Amino acid sequence: MTAHTQPPLLFLDVDGPLIPFGATPDQMPHGYPTYDTGHCRGRPGADSNPLITRINPAYGPRLLALPCTLVWATTWMSDANECIAPWLGLPHLPVVDWPDPTDEDPADGLHWKTRPLLTWAAGLPYAWIDDEITDRDRTWTQAHHPGRALLHRVDPRYGLTDDDFAVLDRWLRSSTGGGA
């Protein structure tokens, strides 16, 4: 497959987009819903992170239905494949290997993931969902990435919503076939 025929990438963060957090009682009067898929018991992350039960297993089929290549872009690293992928019914996904934090220059205001994701994409169109994306990241990416890119901020209080999936689906479908 050439770069022109590969589907766009979708970089997935976990904490915030998949595991919602931070809502106040007036925003979530009944608390966060929890789920038990049975796929994660005894796996890394399952016992050490009680918030994993907040991940809606319905996200899995919805993510798989998107016309893209899914890639973990999370500090969960390979634990995302060990625990979250089975929870969601996802296959083993590629994982972005983050650089040493001392290699980053936070003085320019970019999120520490912005440069590594652009490098990882290697010119391919990509979408990135995260709860910490800013306009600075979007502006920098637009100036430095030769392909199309969607940096979509997800509200961490609610995680991925129907509106987020609609934005992703529309953008990814318009990006199939590549091009700037």
Secondary structure as GFF3:
##gff-version 3
##sequence-region A 1 180
A	DSSP	beta_strand	9	12	.	.	.	ID=ss1
A	DSSP	three_ten_helix	50	54	.	.	.	ID=ss2
A	DSSP	alpha_helix	59	64	.	.	.	ID=ss3
A	DSSP	beta_strand	69	72	.	.	.	ID=ss4
A	DSSP	alpha_helix	79	79	.	.	.	ID=ss5
A	DSSP	pi_helix	80	84	.	.	.	ID=ss6
A	DSSP	alpha_helix	85	88	.	.	.	ID=ss7
A	DSSP	three_ten_helix	101	103	.	.	.	ID=ss8
A	DSSP	three_ten_helix	106	108	.	.	.	ID=ss9
A	DSSP	alpha_helix	114	121	.	.	.	ID=ss10
A	DSSP	beta_strand	126	130	.	.	.	ID=ss11
A	DSSP	alpha_helix	135	144	.	.	.	ID=ss12
A	DSSP	beta_strand	149	153	.	.	.	ID=ss13
A	DSSP	alpha_helix	162	175	.	.	.	ID=ss14
###
